[in-house]
Amino acid sequence: MTVSDHRKTWHVDILVADGFVLTELAGIVDAMRVANRVAAFPPFTWTYRSANRKVIGSSPEVSIEAEPFVEKPDANYAFVLGNVDADCRALSMGPQIDKYTFRGCQVFLLSEAASRYIKERRSDGVRMSTHWENSDILRERSSMFEADHAIATEDGLVVTCAGMGVTVDVMLAVLRRHISAPNLATVSDVLLHEKIRDFATRQPLGGARSSGSGDRELDQSLQIMQANIEDPVPISELVTALGISSRSLERKFHAHLNTTPNTYYRELRLARANNLLLNTNMSVREVGLACGFPSGFSGLYKSFFGITPFALRKERRNQSGKGQDSQESDEK
């Protein structure tokens, strides 16, 4: 870097809507805040923006005051935060995104914001990323989409990202362009971020996570299960792929996890179903299909949890003040 480079500043616009994800906001702002702290001359400034200037609230009831969008944005980067509502209409920011990219600004779309962009502007053959939860929703509602489970995918001036915790990785990748390597290492250390993952890194539930048990066959079996939620792999095929016997796999599951392979696999899919059921607007049938239960999902769910999926969703939404939804015809 030259002497003049040290005095340059880069501006970031952070686009928010009510219900924004606080984890993502913190990942962006804290990375810049620490970078400004360790650099001789603070390199970053930022502005919160929304459709109208007002106080914007996040999911944990933390609020920020945002400036309104402008016709000619003057920012080097723009981040559109995800939202607790996967169908949040305010995330439909296509015209605003165009205003930024037209002026050479790179736009990062996080989690639900990426999903909305993919839904509205997806081009065949172009790989895009979003959080794995949102990939499930897109796949069930539109079979045309097959997610790239990378934490981020760069397509010119538009970057679609998984969001949530990997927002820090994305932000550190931006910082790398503008601060020295020693300063970047310091920022990473202050954030206790041991390893900066590149964009091609797969999301943990995209099929890349290992249990870390130390048992190679067990870890591989868990990895296969995690990567095949929608279309479960029969245990007989799984052990063939691993090159071990069914009995050997059962012993490993019992020793490390105190359960059987079939039970673990079923509970893994039910755990994914619960997450989608309680945190998305997917129908009960869509949730069942996304988690490898093409039929009988409600009955199996009730036998395991003692309540039907619809009844649980209704109960939880009543508790959170969201009101009651009409019962899906596909519950049965």
C-alpha positions in Angstrom: 0.0 0.0 0.0 1.2 3.5 -0.8 1.2 6.4 1.7 -1.9 7.8 0.0 -3.7 4.5 0.2 -3.5 4.6 4.0 -5.7 7.8 4.0 -8.4 6.4 1.6 -11.8 5.7 3.0 -14.5 3.3 1.7 -18.1 3.8 2.4 -20.6 1.0 3.0 -24.4 1.4 2.9 -26.3 -1.2 5.0 -29.8 -1.7 3.7 -32.3 -2.8 6.3 -36.0 -3.6 6.8 -38.0 -4.3 9.9 -37.1 -7.7 11.2 -33.4 -7.5 10.1 -31.0 -10.2 11.3 -28.9 -8.7 14.1 -26.2 -11.3 13.7 -25.6 -10.0 10.2 -25.6 -6.4 11.2 -23.0 -7.1 13.9 -20.8 -9.1 11.5 -20.6 -6.2 9.2 -20.3 -3.3 11.6 -18.0 -5.0 14.1 -15.5 -5.9 11.4 -15.3 -2.3 10.2 -15.3 -0.9 13.7 -12.3 -3.1 14.6 -10.5 -2.3 11.3 -10.9 1.4 12.1 -9.5 0.9 15.5 -6.3 -0.9 14.5 -5.6 1.2 11.4 -3.6 4.5 11.6 -6.3 6.2 9.6 -9.8 4.7 9.9 -10.6 3.3 6.4 -14.4 2.7 6.7 -17.5 4.7 7.1 -21.1 3.4 6.9 -24.7 4.4 6.8 -27.9 2.5 7.6 -30.6 2.9 4.9 -34.2 1.9 4.5 -37.1 2.7 2.1 -38.0 5.5 4.4 -36.1 7.3 7.1 -37.3 5.8 10.4 -36.4 3.6 13.3 -35.9 0.0 12.1 -36.3 -2.9 14.5 -34.5 -6.2 14.4 -35.8 -9.6 15.5 -34.4 -9.3 19.1 -36.1 -5.8 19.4 -32.9 -3.8 18.8 -33.5 -0.7 16.8 -31.4 1.5 14.6 -32.2 4.8 12.9 -31.8 4.6 9.1 -31.5 7.2 6.4 -33.7 7.0 3.3 -32.6 5.5 0.0 -31.1 7.9 -2.5 -31.4 8.2 -6.3 -27.6 8.3 -6.8 -26.0 6.2 -4.1 -22.4 7.1 -3.4 -21.1 4.0 -1.7 -18.3 1.5 -2.5 -20.2 -1.4 -1.1 -23.8 -2.1 -0.1 -25.1 -4.9 2.1 -28.7 -6.0 2.1 -29.5 -7.8 5.4 -31.6 -10.9 5.8 -34.8 -11.0 7.7 -36.7 -13.1 10.1 -39.6 -13.2 7.6 -38.4 -15.2 4.6 -41.2 -13.6 2.5 -40.5 -10.0 3.7 -41.7 -7.8 0.8 -39.3 -5.0 1.7 -36.4 -7.3 0.6 -37.6 -6.9 -3.0 -34.9 -4.3 -3.8 -34.2 -5.0 -7.4 -34.4 -1.3 -8.6 -32.3 -0.2 -5.6 -29.7 -2.8 -6.3 -29.5 -1.6 -9.9 -28.9 1.9 -8.7 -25.8 0.7 -6.8 -24.4 -1.6 -9.4 -24.9 1.1 -12.1 -22.5 3.3 -10.2 -19.9 0.6 -9.8 -20.9 -0.4 -6.2 -20.7 -4.1 -5.3 -23.8 -5.4 -3.6 -23.8 -8.2 -1.0 -27.2 -9.9 -0.5 -27.4 -11.9 2.7 -29.6 -14.9 3.4 -33.3 -14.0 2.8 -32.2 -11.0 0.7 -30.3 -13.3 -1.5 -33.3 -15.7 -1.7 -35.6 -12.8 -2.8 -33.0 -11.8 -5.5 -32.7 -15.4 -6.7 -36.4 -15.8 -6.9 -37.0 -12.6 -8.8 -33.8 -12.4 -11.0 -32.4 -15.9 -11.3 -30.6 -16.7 -14.6 -30.2 -20.2 -15.8 -26.7 -21.5 -15.4 -25.7 -18.8 -12.9 -24.7 -20.3 -9.5 -26.0 -18.4 -6.5 -25.9 -18.9 -2.7 -28.3 -18.4 0.1 -28.7 -19.8 3.6 -29.4 -23.6 3.4 -32.8 -23.0 5.1 -33.8 -20.7 2.3 -32.5 -23.1 -0.3 -35.0 -25.7 1.0 -37.8 -23.2 0.6 -36.8 -22.2 -2.9 -36.4 -25.8 -4.0 -39.8 -26.9 -2.7 -41.6 -23.8 -4.2 -39.7 -23.7 -7.4 -38.0 -26.8 -8.7 -35.9 -24.7 -11.1 -33.5 -23.7 -8.3 -30.7 -25.9 -7.1 -28.6 -24.1 -4.5 -24.9 -23.6 -4.5 -24.1 -24.4 -0.9 -21.0 -22.2 -0.9 -21.1 -19.5 1.8 -21.0 -16.8 -1.0 -21.1 -16.7 -4.7 -19.8 -13.7 -6.6 -21.3 -12.8 -10.0 -19.8 -9.5 -11.0 -21.1 -6.7 -8.8 -23.7 -8.9 -7.1 -22.7 -11.3 -4.4 -25.3 -13.7 -2.9 -24.4 -15.0 0.5 -25.5 -17.4 3.2 -25.5 -14.6 5.8 -25.7 -15.3 9.6 -22.3 -16.2 11.1 -20.4 -16.3 7.7 -21.2 -12.6 7.3 -17.9 -12.0 9.2 -16.0 -14.1 6.6 -17.6 -12.1 3.8 -16.7 -8.8 5.5 -13.1 -9.9 6.2 -12.8 -10.7 2.5 -13.9 -7.1 1.7 -11.4 -5.8 4.3 -8.6 -7.8 2.7 -8.9 -5.5 -0.3 -8.3 -2.3 1.6 -6.1 -3.0 4.7 -2.7 -4.6 5.2 -2.3 -8.3 5.8 -1.1 -7.6 9.4 -4.1 -5.4 10.1 -6.4 -8.0 8.7 -4.9 -10.7 11.0 -5.4 -8.3 13.9 -9.0 -7.7 13.1 -9.5 -11.5 12.8 -7.8 -12.1 16.1 -9.8 -9.4 17.9 -13.0 -11.0 16.6 -11.7 -14.4 17.7 -12.2 -15.5 14.2 -9.6 -18.2 13.9 -9.9 -18.9 10.1 -11.1 -16.7 7.3 -13.2 -18.9 5.0 -13.1 -18.2 1.3 -16.4 -17.9 -0.6 -16.1 -21.4 -2.0 -16.3 -22.9 1.5 -19.5 -25.0 1.9 -22.0 -24.2 4.5 -22.0 -26.6 7.5 -25.4 -28.1 6.6 -24.5 -28.1 2.9 -22.8 -31.4 3.3 -19.4 -30.4 4.5 -19.6 -30.6 8.3 -18.1 -33.4 10.2 -19.0 -34.4 13.8 -15.4 -34.4 14.8 -15.8 -37.6 16.7 -12.5 -39.0 15.6 -14.1 -42.0 14.1 -13.7 -41.8 10.3 -16.6 -44.0 9.3 -19.0 -42.4 11.8 -18.1 -38.9 10.7 -18.5 -39.9 7.0 -21.9 -41.4 7.8 -23.1 -38.2 9.5 -21.8 -36.1 6.6 -23.8 -38.2 4.2 -26.9 -37.9 6.3 -26.6 -34.2 6.6 -26.1 -33.9 2.8 -29.2 -36.0 2.1 -32.1 -34.7 4.1 -34.6 -34.3 1.3 -33.8 -37.7 -0.3 -32.6 -40.0 2.6 -30.1 -42.6 1.8 -31.1 -46.1 3.0 -28.8 -47.3 5.7 -28.0 -50.4 3.6 -26.6 -48.1 0.8 -24.8 -46.0 3.4 -22.8 -48.9 4.8 -22.0 -50.1 1.4 -20.5 -46.7 0.5 -18.5 -46.8 3.7 -17.3 -50.3 3.2 -18.4 -51.5 6.6 -21.2 -53.8 7.9 -24.5 -52.6 9.3 -23.6 -54.0 12.7 -20.3 -52.1 12.8 -22.1 -48.8 12.0 -24.7 -49.6 14.7 -21.9 -50.1 17.3 -20.3 -46.8 16.3 -23.6 -44.9 16.7 -24.3 -46.5 20.0 -20.8 -45.9 21.4 -20.5 -42.2 20.3 -24.1 -41.0 20.2 -26.1 -43.6 22.2 -28.6 -44.1 19.4 -29.0 -46.1 16.2 -28.3 -44.9 12.7 -32.0 -45.0 11.7 -33.1 -43.1 14.8 -30.4 -40.5 14.4 -31.2 -40.0 10.7 -34.9 -39.7 11.5 -34.4 -37.2 14.3 -32.0 -35.2 12.2 -34.7 -34.8 9.5 -37.3 -34.0 12.2 -35.0 -31.4 13.7 -34.7 -29.8 10.2 -38.5 -30.0 9.8 -39.0 -28.2 13.2 -36.8 -25.4 12.1 -38.7 -24.9 8.8 -42.0 -25.4 10.4 -41.5 -22.8 13.1 -39.4 -20.3 11.2 -40.8 -20.2 7.7 -44.1 -20.0 5.9 -43.7 -23.3 4.1 -46.8 -25.5 4.3 -46.8 -28.6 6.4 -46.6 -30.7 3.2 -43.7 -28.6 1.8 -41.8 -29.1 5.1 -42.4 -32.8 5.0 -41.1 -33.1 1.4 -38.1 -30.9 2.2 -37.1 -33.3 5.0 -37.6 -36.6 3.2 -41.1 -37.4 4.3 -43.2 -37.6 1.1 -46.2 -39.1 2.9 -47.4 -39.6 6.5 -45.4 -36.7 7.8 -48.0 -35.4 10.2 -48.7 -38.8 11.7 -45.0 -39.6 12.2 -44.5 -36.1 13.7 -47.3 -36.6 16.2 -46.1 -40.1 17.2 -42.7 -38.6 18.0 -43.6 -35.2 19.5 -47.2 -35.9 20.7 -48.6 -33.0 18.6 -49.3 -32.5 15.0 -47.1 -30.1 13.0 -50.0 -27.7 12.4 -51.0 -27.7 16.0 -47.5 -26.9 17.2 -47.1 -24.1 14.6 -50.5 -22.6 15.7 -49.5 -22.9 19.4 -46.1 -21.2 18.9 -47.5 -18.4 16.8 -50.2 -17.7 19.3 -47.5 -17.6 22.0 -45.5 -15.1 20.0 -48.5 -13.0 19.2 -48.5 -13.7 15.5 -52.1 -14.9 15.5 -53.6 -17.9 13.9 -53.3 -19.1 10.3 -55.9 -21.0 8.4 -55.2 -24.7 8.6 -53.3 -26.1 5.6 -55.3 -28.6 3.6 -52.3 -30.9 3.3 -52.0 -31.5 7.1 -53.6 -34.9 6.8 
